[in-house]
Amino acid sequence: MKGYMNRTHPGVAACIAALFLFAQPAATSAQQLAIRGDIVHTMAGPAIENGVVLTENGKITAVGVAGNIDIPDSFDIVHGAVVTPGLVDAHTVVGLAGYLNQPHDQDQVERSAPVQPELRAIDAYNPREALVEWVRGFGVTTMHTGHGPGVLVSGQTMIVKTIGNDVAEAVLDPATMVAVTLGNGARASGGKSPGSRSKMIAMLRAELIKAQEYAEKQENAEEGKEPARNLRMDAFAQVLSGDMRLLVTVERANDILTVLRLADEFGIDIVLDSAAEAYLVAEQIKAAGVPVITHPTMARHGGERENATFEAASHLRDAGIAFALQSGFEAYVPKTRVILFEAGVAAANGLTFDEALASITINAARLLRIDNRVGSIEVGKDADLALYDGDPFEYTTHAVGVVIDGQLVSQEVR
C-alpha cells in the first residue's frame, strides 16, 4: 500500500478517500452466522479441527467440532481454512493519524505544550479513516489507539472496534491510558522544556503531586464548595486512582528503570511501550509486575532503538513478563504497520505459533483488560473473528473474511 499511495495523483487519492467515507460497516444488524474452519484457533484451549462457531445477536453462542453442532437453516455459512479470534492491536494511532500524511489528518500529537493529559482520543478519532478499513481487512477487529509519542504527555488513548461511521458505534473504552514519552522523543528544542531527561521526570513528578493535592481537596471539600474543575488535574487524578494507567513510550534501559521508580513512588499502574532495551532490565520489570507492549518486530533499529532485537518478544516470554505486540506509529505513508505481519516475524524469531497468535489476540486483550469481551473464541464473548485461506503467518496467505460483533464486515481477499 505504501508504494501505491506514493504513486497516486493527489486528485485520485482524494477520490479514493471520499469513497472510504461511506465504506465503514455500521455496528448494527448483527447476522446469524455459522463460521466453519478447517482449523479454529480459539485461544481458549486446543485448536479445533473441522470446527464451527455460531454467532447470534453479536455474540458467540456455540463453538466446537462440526459434527457436534447443529447449524440452523436460518444461519448464513462462511468458511475459512483457518479461523482465529479477531486480532487486537495493542497500540496504534490509526484513526487519529490518517493515510494522507497531511496536517488535516494528523491529530495524534499536539505540540503546542509538553503536558496535555486532558486531550481525549474520542474527540479526534475518525472511524471513517481509510486506515481503519485497511487494517480491518487483515483481521484487526479491535485497536488501542489515540494520542501517540512525540511530547512528554500527549493525551489519552481509547479502545475501539474497527467498525462504525460514528465514534459511538466503535468505542469500547473512551479513556484507557494517558500517553507519556520519555527520552529523545519528548525532548524539546530551542531552549524549551523539557530539554533533558531529568527535566522530563521533574515535570511529571510535579504534575502528579499537584494532582494528589487536587484530588484531596475535591474529596474533602464541603458540598457546594469544591475547587473549580481542572481538566489536566482530572486526568492525572484518574491515573493516581487507577482509573487510567500511564502508557510510557520508552526505549533505553536507564529510562525504563527511572519510570519504574516513578511508578513505585506514586503507586500508579504503568504499561511500558516499545521498550527496546527491556531485555536488559527484564528482572526489574518482572519484579515490578509491569506489562510491556513491545515495539513492532520490524521497527527500525536506530537511534534510541539501536539495541532493539527481532527476538524482543521471546526475551519477554522467557523472563515471564506479560506482553503484547503492536503496529505502533510510522512517520511515512501509510502511517501504520499491520500486526498480523509483525506477529509472523516474531514467530520466526523465537515465539511459537500459539504464542505469536496470543500476542495479538488473548494476551493483548488481557493486557488491555478487555479479555471479558474479545481475544478468544468463547461462548458469550463478542463475535469477532478473522478468516484466512492458510497459515495466517505465511506471507502467501490471504485474509478472506472478517466478522465483528456478529456482522460479516469484509469478504475481500487481502
C-alpha distance (Angstrom), angle and dihedral (degrees) to the residues before:
residue distance angle dihedral
M1 . . .
K2 3.78 . .
G3 3.79 93.4 .
Y4 3.80 93.0 44.3
M5 3.78 93.9 52.2
N6 3.78 91.9 47.4
R7 3.82 90.6 54.8
T8 3.80 96.9 44.4
H9 3.79 118.4 105.6
P10 3.85 110.4 -116.0
G11 3.80 91.8 -118.2
V12 3.81 92.4 51.6
A13 3.80 90.6 46.2
A14 3.79 89.8 53.0
C15 3.81 90.5 53.1
I16 3.79 90.9 49.6
A17 3.80 90.0 50.2
A18 3.80 90.8 50.2
L19 3.79 90.8 54.0
F20 3.81 89.9 53.6
L21 3.79 90.2 56.6
F22 3.78 88.9 75.6
A23 3.80 97.4 34.1
Q24 3.82 101.1 82.7
P25 3.82 112.9 105.8
A26 3.77 112.2 -126.9
A27 3.79 118.6 -120.6
T28 3.80 92.2 -114.5
S29 3.80 142.5 94.1
A30 3.80 98.6 36.6
Q31 3.79 111.7 -154.8
Q32 3.77 131.3 -131.5
L33 3.78 100.3 -112.5
A34 3.75 138.0 178.6
I35 3.80 109.9 -161.4
R36 3.78 112.3 -162.5
G37 3.78 121.9 -164.9
D38 3.77 134.0 -178.9
I39 3.81 82.2 -142.7
V40 3.81 123.9 15.7
H41 3.80 115.2 -165.1
T42 3.80 102.1 -159.2
M43 3.85 95.6 175.6
A44 3.81 85.3 -144.1
G45 3.79 95.3 83.4
P46 3.80 140.8 -26.7
A47 3.78 119.1 -20.9
I48 3.81 113.9 -92.5
E49 3.79 119.1 -130.7
N50 3.81 114.7 -145.2
G51 3.78 89.3 7.4
V52 3.79 134.3 175.6
V53 3.79 130.7 -155.5
L54 3.80 119.3 -166.5
T55 3.80 120.2 -158.2
E56 3.78 129.7 -171.6
N57 3.81 132.9 166.7
G58 3.79 90.1 4.5
K59 3.81 95.2 -57.7
I60 3.79 136.3 97.4
T61 3.80 108.9 -105.7
A62 3.81 102.8 174.9
V63 3.81 139.4 12.5
G64 3.78 127.7 -177.9
V65 3.77 150.9 88.3
A66 3.80 112.6 -31.0
G67 3.81 93.4 -119.7
N68 3.80 90.9 58.3
I69 3.82 98.5 49.9
D70 3.78 126.2 70.1
I71 3.80 113.4 -145.3
P72 3.81 110.9 -146.4
D73 3.80 115.8 -128.5
S74 3.81 90.4 -119.2
F75 3.81 93.3 62.3
D76 3.80 122.7 98.3
I77 3.81 112.1 -131.5
V78 3.79 122.4 -137.5
H79 3.81 124.0 -178.7
G80 3.78 134.8 -155.3
A81 3.78 130.0 169.7
V82 3.80 88.1 -133.2
V83 3.80 125.1 22.7
T84 3.81 122.9 -166.9
P85 3.78 135.8 169.1
G86 3.79 113.2 -84.9
L87 3.79 108.1 -81.7
V88 3.81 119.4 -103.6
D89 3.81 116.7 -147.7
A90 3.80 103.9 -152.0
H91 3.83 95.0 -158.2
T92 3.77 133.7 9.3
V93 3.79 140.3 130.8
V94 3.81 95.8 -136.8
G95 3.78 110.9 139.1
L96 3.79 92.0 33.7
A97 3.80 94.6 49.2
G98 3.79 113.0 51.6
Y99 3.79 132.9 -154.8
L100 3.81 95.4 -115.9
N101 3.82 90.3 69.9
Q102 3.80 91.4 -144.8
P103 3.83 128.3 131.6
H104 3.80 92.6 -104.2
D105 3.81 93.1 62.3
Q106 3.82 99.8 36.8
D107 3.80 107.6 92.1
Q108 3.80 100.4 138.9
V109 3.83 95.8 99.2
E110 3.81 130.7 34.3
R111 3.80 107.6 -162.0
S112 3.80 100.7 -174.0
A113 3.82 91.8 96.2
P114 3.81 134.8 14.2
V115 3.81 97.4 -130.5
Q116 3.81 120.0 46.9
P117 3.84 111.0 140.8
E118 3.81 89.8 154.8
L119 3.82 92.9 73.1
R120 3.80 106.7 108.6
A121 3.79 121.7 -146.7
I122 3.79 90.7 -149.5
D123 3.82 89.5 65.5
A124 3.81 92.5 57.5
Y125 3.81 105.2 31.4
N126 3.81 114.0 116.9
P127 3.82 111.6 -160.8
R128 3.82 89.8 -172.3
E129 3.81 92.8 60.4
A130 3.81 110.7 127.5
L131 3.80 92.2 -127.5
V132 3.81 90.4 62.6
E133 3.79 89.8 60.1
W134 3.80 90.9 42.3
V135 3.80 96.8 57.2
R136 3.81 92.1 38.5
G137 3.79 88.6 59.9
F138 3.81 89.2 64.3
G139 3.81 92.8 52.5
V140 3.81 102.2 -88.3
T141 3.80 105.7 143.6
T142 3.82 102.0 161.1
M143 3.81 130.3 40.0
H144 3.78 134.9 -173.3
T145 3.78 98.3 -148.7
G146 3.78 142.0 153.3
H147 3.76 139.1 94.4
G148 3.77 112.6 12.0
P149 3.80 143.6 -160.6
G150 3.78 121.0 -56.5
V151 3.81 108.3 88.5
L152 3.79 133.6 41.2
V153 3.82 95.1 -96.3
S154 3.80 112.3 6.7
G155 3.80 102.2 175.0
Q156 3.78 141.6 -93.1
T157 3.79 133.6 -35.9
M158 3.80 130.9 -143.5
I159 3.80 140.5 -165.9
V160 3.80 120.3 -121.2
K161 3.77 142.0 170.1
T162 3.81 113.7 -121.8
I163 3.80 94.0 -114.0
G164 3.77 139.7 80.0
N165 3.77 139.6 68.5
D166 3.80 91.2 -123.3
V167 3.78 127.2 50.3
A168 3.80 89.3 -125.9
E169 3.81 88.8 64.1
A170 3.80 92.4 51.2
V171 3.79 106.1 39.7
L172 3.80 123.3 105.8
D173 3.81 97.6 165.2
P174 3.82 119.6 9.2
A175 3.83 96.5 -163.7
T176 3.80 115.3 30.1
M177 3.82 109.9 147.8
V178 3.80 141.7 -10.2
A179 3.80 110.5 -116.9
V180 3.81 117.2 -130.4
T181 3.81 130.2 177.0
L182 3.80 123.9 -157.7
G183 3.78 125.0 -173.3
N184 3.77 131.4 25.7
G185 3.79 92.6 -22.0
A186 3.82 90.3 68.1
R187 3.79 97.5 40.2
A188 3.80 113.4 117.8
S189 3.80 122.5 -148.2
G190 3.77 134.8 -144.8
G191 3.77 95.1 50.0
K192 3.81 93.3 -59.8
S193 3.80 124.4 135.5
P194 2.91 133.4 -63.5
G195 3.77 98.1 36.4
S196 3.79 98.2 152.6
R197 3.79 141.5 30.7
S198 3.79 93.7 -107.5
K199 3.80 90.1 52.2
M200 3.81 90.4 52.0
I201 3.79 92.5 54.8
A202 3.81 92.4 42.3
M203 3.80 90.2 54.0
L204 3.80 92.5 47.9
R205 3.80 92.3 47.1
A206 3.80 91.5 49.4
E207 3.81 91.7 52.0
L208 3.80 92.5 48.5
I209 3.80 91.4 50.0
K210 3.79 90.2 50.5
A211 3.80 89.4 49.2
Q212 3.81 91.1 51.7
E213 3.79 90.5 53.6
Y214 3.81 91.7 44.0
A215 3.81 92.9 51.2
E216 3.80 91.7 47.7
K217 3.81 92.0 51.6
Q218 3.79 91.4 47.9
E219 3.80 91.6 50.0
N220 3.81 96.4 45.8
A221 3.79 99.9 39.5
E222 3.77 119.5 110.9
E223 3.77 115.2 -106.0
G224 3.77 109.5 -82.5
K225 3.80 92.7 16.9
E226 3.79 100.1 77.6
P227 3.83 116.6 139.6
A228 3.79 116.1 -98.1
R229 3.79 114.4 -81.6
N230 3.80 116.7 -97.7
L231 3.79 115.4 -165.5
R232 3.80 94.0 -156.3
M233 3.79 92.2 50.5
D234 3.80 91.3 44.5
A235 3.81 90.0 58.5
F236 3.79 94.9 47.6
A237 3.81 90.4 44.2
Q238 3.80 88.5 57.8
V239 3.79 88.6 53.6
L240 3.80 90.6 51.0
S241 3.81 91.6 48.4
G242 3.80 92.7 48.6
D243 3.80 95.0 -115.2
M244 3.82 87.9 118.5
R245 3.79 131.4 22.4
L246 3.78 129.5 -141.4
L247 3.79 112.9 -109.7
V248 3.79 102.3 -154.7
T249 3.79 118.1 -164.4
V250 3.78 104.4 -155.5
E251 3.79 135.3 147.6
R252 3.80 114.2 -178.4
A253 3.78 124.6 77.0
N254 3.81 94.3 -126.6
D255 3.81 90.9 52.2
I256 3.80 90.9 48.8
L257 3.80 90.5 54.2
T258 3.81 90.6 47.4
V259 3.79 92.8 55.0
L260 3.80 91.4 45.9
R261 3.80 88.2 56.6
L262 3.80 91.3 48.4
A263 3.80 91.6 50.3
D264 3.79 90.8 50.3
E265 3.80 91.8 47.5
F266 3.81 93.0 56.6
G267 3.79 98.7 28.9
I268 3.79 93.2 -123.0
D269 3.78 131.6 149.4
I270 3.78 116.3 -116.5
V271 3.78 137.6 -179.0
L272 3.79 118.4 -151.8
D273 3.78 112.6 -133.8
S274 3.82 124.9 -155.8
A275 3.83 93.1 -17.3
A276 3.80 98.0 178.8
E277 3.81 93.3 -176.0
A278 3.81 96.3 42.4
Y279 3.79 90.5 116.8
L280 3.81 89.3 63.7
V281 3.82 91.8 59.7
A282 3.79 99.6 27.4
E283 3.81 92.9 130.1
Q284 3.81 92.2 58.4
I285 3.83 93.1 44.8
K286 3.79 90.3 50.3
A287 3.81 92.1 48.8
A288 3.80 90.5 51.2
G289 3.80 91.9 51.2
V290 3.80 91.6 -130.1
P291 3.83 120.5 153.4
V292 3.80 123.6 -138.6
I293 3.79 131.0 -140.9
T294 3.77 92.9 -158.3
H295 3.79 122.8 -145.2
P296 3.81 117.6 -89.7
T297 3.79 107.5 -80.8
M298 3.78 92.2 -121.7
A299 3.82 96.9 43.7
R300 3.79 113.6 136.2
H301 3.79 111.3 -90.9
G302 3.79 98.8 -138.3
G303 3.78 139.4 106.2
E304 3.77 110.6 8.8
R305 3.81 88.3 -4.3
E306 3.80 92.8 58.4
N307 3.82 89.6 115.8
A308 3.80 94.7 47.1
T309 3.79 118.5 127.1
F310 3.80 137.4 -156.4
E311 3.81 85.3 -129.9
A312 3.83 94.7 60.1
A313 3.80 93.8 116.2
S314 3.80 94.3 48.3
H315 3.82 90.8 49.6
L316 3.81 89.7 54.4
R317 3.80 90.2 47.7
D318 3.80 91.4 51.2
A319 3.82 89.8 51.0
G320 3.81 92.4 51.0
I321 3.82 93.4 -117.0
A322 3.80 119.2 149.2
F323 3.80 109.0 -118.4
A324 3.77 144.4 164.8
L325 3.80 134.9 -170.1
Q326 3.79 127.4 -114.6
S327 3.78 140.2 -166.7
G328 3.81 89.7 -136.2
F329 3.78 124.1 -174.1
E330 3.77 132.4 -50.8
A331 3.80 125.8 -165.6
Y332 3.80 93.2 -150.0
V333 3.81 132.2 68.7
P334 3.01 125.2 -50.7
K335 3.82 88.6 28.6
T336 3.78 98.3 -144.8
R337 3.75 146.0 64.3
V338 3.81 124.9 -143.3
I339 3.80 114.6 -112.9
L340 3.80 91.5 -147.5
F341 3.80 89.3 69.1
E342 3.81 93.1 41.6
A343 3.79 90.0 55.3
G344 3.79 90.5 47.9
V345 3.79 90.8 57.0
A346 3.81 90.5 45.8
A347 3.82 87.8 53.8
A348 3.80 88.3 55.2
N349 3.80 91.0 50.8
G350 3.76 107.1 52.9
L351 3.79 108.9 -51.8
T352 3.78 122.5 105.1
F353 3.80 118.6 -126.2
D354 3.80 91.6 -101.9
E355 3.81 92.7 47.6
A356 3.78 92.4 49.7
L357 3.80 92.1 48.5
A358 3.81 90.6 46.7
S359 3.81 89.9 53.6
I360 3.82 89.6 63.8
T361 3.81 98.3 34.8
I362 3.80 127.9 25.6
N363 3.82 98.3 7.8
A364 3.79 91.4 48.7
A365 3.81 89.5 48.9
R366 3.81 91.3 50.0
L367 3.79 92.5 49.3
L368 3.82 89.2 51.1
R369 3.84 90.9 44.4
I370 3.79 93.9 -123.1
D371 3.81 98.2 107.4
N372 3.80 90.0 115.0
R373 3.81 86.6 72.6
V374 3.81 110.4 23.5
G375 3.79 143.4 15.5
S376 3.80 100.8 70.4
I377 3.78 139.9 46.9
E378 3.79 103.8 -110.4
V379 3.78 135.1 138.7
G380 3.79 110.7 -89.1
K381 3.80 96.4 22.9
D382 3.79 125.2 112.2
A383 3.80 111.0 -75.9
D384 3.82 96.0 -115.6
L385 3.81 114.2 146.5
A386 3.80 140.3 158.3
L387 3.81 123.6 -149.2
Y388 3.81 125.9 -156.8
D389 3.80 135.6 -179.1
G390 3.80 92.4 -131.7
D391 3.80 143.6 -15.2
P392 3.83 102.1 -15.2
F393 3.82 91.3 -141.9
E394 3.80 94.4 57.0
Y395 3.80 112.4 96.0
T396 3.81 90.9 -138.1
T397 3.81 91.2 59.0
H398 3.80 121.0 99.1
A399 3.77 132.1 -148.9
V400 3.82 104.5 -123.1
G401 3.79 104.2 175.9
V402 3.80 143.4 13.5
V403 3.79 127.1 -163.4
I404 3.81 122.1 -168.0
D405 3.79 122.8 -178.5
G406 3.78 88.9 -13.7
Q407 3.79 94.1 -54.1
L408 3.81 121.7 118.2
V409 3.81 98.3 -130.1
S410 3.79 100.1 169.6
Q411 3.79 139.0 22.7
E412 3.78 94.7 163.3
V413 3.78 112.9 131.0
R414 3.78 105.8 -122.7
